[in-house]
């Protein structure tokens, strides 16, 4: 009896496992939002790791720039070897001194400021790379949505042609249409299935491309409701600011710090120190003072100062040019969005409803024998083209929104000391 119970328990366990595996296969893949995709990509991006490492490197250089120059230990001797008594053991002299560089003109503060501006440039550069990666991932996510939307249109076309082919086949068998009509509709159906397969292949390929940003697998779905939800208000910007402009401001502030450090270097640094000298002949010891400073007869560092100022002027000109380009880019994207929105509204309000009404009339006429299936196919083809055009318009709107966010939404990752271009 115990053996029978064990066998029944084993069978029940096997059935439970089989049921669990079947249920697991029926579970749909999880939906991945656009925000989750960008978060995964940012967490796994090696370029962001490199950018953060460069920021940390610049922070360490600030500490190095804040330290004063180290003193130097000097040793000198006279008459180490010579004829007669002229040697170190008889009349030689030896001196030991400590020299400390004395920075004049604010070198320490200028050096620290330059290191801080280098850090600011690294921070803005990291933000720029982050924005580029977010835009790339969002566009890849949008490509999946558009491919799936196109696959839906293709599948609807296949379903419509399958229903039409059944009617044509019935009419051919009833000798109401020639056999050629069935062959032609079958060819159109095969073409539609190819289009549907290609659309699904594009969606799968785009999913694999998106998953590669975090070295994952394409076992997810995307938010299609968000794709069809198009905002009516145009995306715009009041400031017209971009990460590129923020980077130029950081570079301009660094250029100012470069001017400061070159100006400080124009004032020569001195070396001061104390020296203890021993006289071997009398065994006396004396304390002395040492001082040295360069004489700027030939080079007052004016060329380096002028070069730094010229670089600042060049950055100012680049900033103005980038501002104009930014305004042109924003206007171009807004116009593209307005055009796509107008096209979408026209398709939804006029073109697609008319084609759907025409298709219904063509089907009714085909049932009465007034139209051929080719006329129905032409209307269906026109309706499919309009629906695909609608998908393209929606994709263009979302693309414009993504690019406008990349241009205008700077976020909070901006350095406090990067300066501002007035």
N, C-alpha and C positions, 0 to 999 in steps of 0.2 A: 504493500500500500504506500509506503514511503517513497519507493521508486516512482510510482505513478504520479504522486504529488510533485516530485522533483521534475519529472518530464513535463507536466502541465505548467509548472512555474517557468520552465525554460521556454516553452512555446509562447506563453504569455509575454515573457520578456522580449523574445524575438519579434512578436507582433507589435509590441510597444515601440521598440527601436525602429522598426520599419515605418510605423506611422509617424514617428518623430522626424525621420529623414524625409518622408514625403511632404510633411508640413513645412520642413525647412526649405525644400525645393520650391514650394508654392509661395514662400514669403518674398514679396517684391524687394528689389534693392532699395537701400535708403536714399532719400532725396538729399542732394547736396545743394545748399544755397550758394549764391555768388560770394557772400561774405565769408562763408566757411571755406570756399575754395581759395580765396585770397589769403585767409589766415593760415591755411595749410602751406601754401606756397611761400609765404613770408617766413614761417617757422623753419622751413627746410632749405631756404635759398642760401647757397654758399656765398653768393655775392653780397648778401646782407651781413653774413658773418665776417667777410673781409672788410666791409665798410665799418662795422662796429669795432673791429680790431684796429683799423686806422684811426678812428676817433680816440680809442684808448691810448694808442701810440702818441697822438698829439697831446693828450692830457698829461702823459708822463714827461713830455718835453717841456711843459709849462713848469714843472717842478725843477727840471734841470736848468731852465733859463732863469729861475729865481735865485739861484745860488751864485755867490761871489766867486771870482777866480781864486784858485788855490795859491798859497805862497810857495816860493821856491827856496830850496836850500842851496847856497853857494859855498864852494870851497876853492880857495886859491893859495898858491904857494910860490915863492921866489927862491931862486938859487938852490934848486934841488941837487944839481950836479954842477961842478965847476972846478977850476984849478985852485990850488992853495986851500985857503979856508972858505972859499965860496961854495958851500954846500949846505944842505938843510940841517946838518948836525952842528954847524959852527955859526955862520952868520946868516942863515936862511930865515925867511919869514913865512908864516902860514896864517891864513885868515879864514874864518868861518862866519858866514852871514845868512840872514833870512830876508828875502825880498818879497814884498807884498804888492801886487798890481793895484793901483789906485785908479778906479774908473771915474772919469770926469765927464760931465755933460749929460748925465742921466742914462748911461748905457744899460744899467740893470733894469730900470723901469721900461725902457724901450725894448729890450730883449724879451722881457716877460710879456709885454703887449703884443709883440710879433708872434710869440708862441701861442697866445690866446686867440689871435686872429687865425692862425693856422688851424687851431682846433675848430673854430667856427666854420671855416671852409670845409673841413672834413665832415662836420655835422650836416651842413647843407648838402654836400655831395652825397652823403648817405641817404638823406631824405629824397634827393632827386632820384637815386637808384630805386628807392622804395616805391616812389610814385610810378616810375617806369614799369616796375614789376607788377604793381597792382593793375595798371592799365592793360598790360599784356595778358594777365590772367583773366581779367574781366572780358576782354575781347575774345579770348579763347572760349570762355563760358558762353558768350553770346553766339559764337559760331555753332556750338552744340545746339542751342535753342533754335537757331534759324534752320539748321539741318533737320531737326526733328519736326519743325513746323512744315518744312517742305516735304518731308516724308508723309506727314498727315495728308497733305493735299494730294500727293501721289497715290496714297492708299485709297482715298475717296474716289479718285479717278478710276482705279482698278475695280473698286466695288461697282461703280456706275457702269463700266464697260462689261463687267461680268453679267450684270442684270440685262444689259442691252444685248449681249451675245446670246443669252438664253432666249430672248424674244426673237432675234434674227434666226437662230437655229430652229425654233418652232415654225417660223414663217417659211424657211427653206424646206423643212420636212413636209409642210403643207403645200408646197409648190407655189407659194405666193411670192417668193423672192428666189433669184438664181443662187446656185451653189457658190458662185464667186462672192456673193455678199457675205456668206459665213466665213470664207477665207480672209476676206479683208478685215472683218471685225476681229477675227482671231489674231491677225497681224497687229492690229492696233492694240489689242489686249496684251500681247507679248511685249510690245514697246512700252506700254504703261507699267508693266511689271518690272521691266529693266530700269525704268526711271525710279520706281519705288525702291528697288534694291540698291541702286546707286545712292539715293538719298539716305537710306539707313546705313550704308557703308560710310558715307561722309560723317554721319553722326557718331558712329563707332570710332572712326579715326580721330575725330575731334575730341572725343572723350578720352582716348588714349593719350593724345597730346596734352590735354589739360592735366590728367593724372601724373604725367611725367614731371610736372613742376614740383611735386612732393614725393616722387618715386613710388607712386601708388598704383593701384589697378583701377580700371574703368568699371567697377561694380557699383555704380550709382546712377541715379536719375537727376535731372535738373528741373528747376521750377519753370514750368511752361506757363502757368498763370501769370507769373511776373513778366514773361516775355510779351504776352498779349495786353498787359496792363500798361498803356502808354499815357503819360501825364500830358495834360492839355497845355499847361503853362510852359513857355520856353525856358530852358535853363539859361541863366545869364549871370554876369558878374558885375558887381559895382566897383571893385577895386582894380580889376584887370591885372592882378598879380599872378606870378607864376613861379615855380621852383627855379627856373633859369634866372629870373630877375633876382630872386633871393640869393642865388649863388654869386651873381655879379655884385650884389651889395656886399656880400662877405668878402669877395676878392678886392673890392674897392676899399673896405676897411683894412684889409691886410696890406694893401698898397700904402695907405696912410701910415700904418705901423712901420712899413719899410722905409718910408721917408723919415720917420722919427728916429729909427735906428741909424740910418746913414747920417742924419744931422748930428746925432750923438757921437758918432765916430769921427766927425770932423774936428771935435775937440780931443786932442791927443791925451792918451792915458799915461799916467806917470807910474814909476816903480820906486818905492821907498822901502828902506830896510835898515837893519842894524848889523854891524860887523864886529867881531872880536878878532883882534890880530895879535899874534904871539911873535916876539922878537927873540930868536934863539941866542944871539950874541950876548944879550943882557938878561935874558929870561924874564923880560917884561911883557905885560899884557895891556892892550889898549882897546877901548871901545870907540867905534866909529859909526858914522851915518853915511848911507849910500842913497843916491837919488839919481834918476835918469828920466828923461822925457824926450820924445821925438821932436825934431825941428821940422816943421812943415814948410820947407822951402819950395819943394817941387810938386807936392800933392797935398791939397787941402780937402780932398774927398768931395769936391764940388761936382765932379763928373758923375759920381754915383748918386748924389742927391738929385741932379738934373735928370738922370735916367729914371729914378724912382718917381719923380713928378711927371715925367712923360708917360710912364706906365699908368699912372692914375688918370691922366687925361684920356688915354686910350680906353680904359675901362669905362669912363664916363660916356665916351662916344658909343661904345658897345652897348651900354645900358639904354641909351636913347634909341639905338637901332632895335634892340630887343623889345622895348616898349611898343614901338610902332608895329613890329612883327606880331607881337602878342595881340594887339588890338585887331590886326587883320585876321589872325587865326580865329579869334573869338567871333568876329563878325562872319567869317566864312562858315564856321560851324553852326552859328545861329541861323544863317540863311539856309544852310543845308537842312537843318532840322525843320525850319518853317516850310521848306519845299516838300520834304518828306511827309510832314504832317498834313499839308494841303492835299498831297496825292492820296494819302490814306483816307482822309475824309471824303474825297471824291469817289474813291473806290467803294467805301462802305455805304455811302448815301445814294450813289447813282449807278455806277458801273456794275457792281456785283448784283444788286437787286434786279436790274434790267436783264442781265444775262440769266439769272435764275428764273425769272418770269419767261424769258424766251425759251429756255430749256424745257420748262413745263409745257409750253405751247407746242414745241417741236415734238415732245413725247406724245402729246395728245394727237397731233396730226399724224405721227407715225403709226399710232394705233388705228387710226381711221384709214391709213393708206395714202394720206396726202403728202407725206414726206418720206424720204429715204433715211436709212440709218446714218449715211454720211452727213446729212444736215444736222442730225442729233450730235454726231461726233464733233463736227465743227463747233457747235455751240458749247459742248462740254470742254473742248480744247480751249476755246476762248475764255470760258469760266475758270479753268485751271490756270491759264496764264494770268488772269486778273488776280486770282488768289495767291499765286506765287509772287506777283508784283506787290501784293499787299504785305506778304512776308518780308520782301526786300525793303519796303517802306518802313515797316516796324523796326527792322534791323538797322536801317540808316538812322532812325531816331535814337535808338539806344546807343549806337556808335557815337553819335554826336554828343549825347549826354555823358558817356564815359570819357571822351576826349576833353569835354568842357570841365569835367571834374578834375581831370589831370592838370589842366591849365590853371584852374582858379581855386581849387580847394587845397590850400597849403597845409592845413592842420595846425598842430601845436608844436611840431618838432622844428622849431626855429631857434637859433642861438640868440641870447640876449645881447651879446656884444658885437653882433655882425654889422652894425651901423645901418644907416638908411640913406638912400639917395633922395635928395630933395629936388 
